[in-house]
Amino acid sequence: MILWSSDSNDNNNKNSMPEENHNQNLNPPALSREACLSPKGIRSFLQLSRLSTDDIIKAHLNNILDHRDRSLHKSNGEVCNDFLYRYLFNNWNSRLRSIEYCEVESKNLKSEIDKETAINEQKEAVTDPRINPYAEIDRKDETELKYLKYNQLNNWVNNEKEIEAIVQGRSIEIIKDTCKINSDLQQDFETWRSLNKT
């Protein structure tokens, strides 16, 4: 699975990274219920995205501020805003979309299991258990397994949501301190998301 997407050439000189390469974004994996229930690919994407953006955001910001094109006469705040809107917000959004997709699948799965369980209970109420004494046991075992998968998915989604909130909050504090930005960056991101829905 190709995770990196960029039109720029590789460059071993880290000091040249900001202007040319900080547009690099990770491609999220294909999303499906199966991908959510076995989230190895999604988990790897989330981890790599955080490692390549938020975990080194201080270095990113210092690089773009130290090596910006001064002929453009941009202030530190303007340079940082370019970084936010062209790069960081896109990465945050990609991660949240993956998590939110699995959250919806988790809720849908729970509804389906609940509905199926209710139908089976109605059938069992009017079925003589002596006809097939093991059928009820098998159905209960199957239902328990389905609820187990739901609980695992739901717990994973909630955990990733908590991690994402912590990561974004930490990045916002670093951005405000480094770029001297006083605006509500979390609200700025939410506004940006609402305007960039696809």
PyMOL commands that set and color helices and strands:
alter all, ss='L'
color gray80, all
select helices_A, chain A and resi 14-21+33-37+40-52+54-66+70-72+76-125+135-179+185-195
alter helices_A, ss='H'
color red, helices_A
select strands_A, chain A and resi 4-5+25-26
alter strands_A, ss='S'
color yellow, strands_A
deselect
rebuild
show_as cartoon
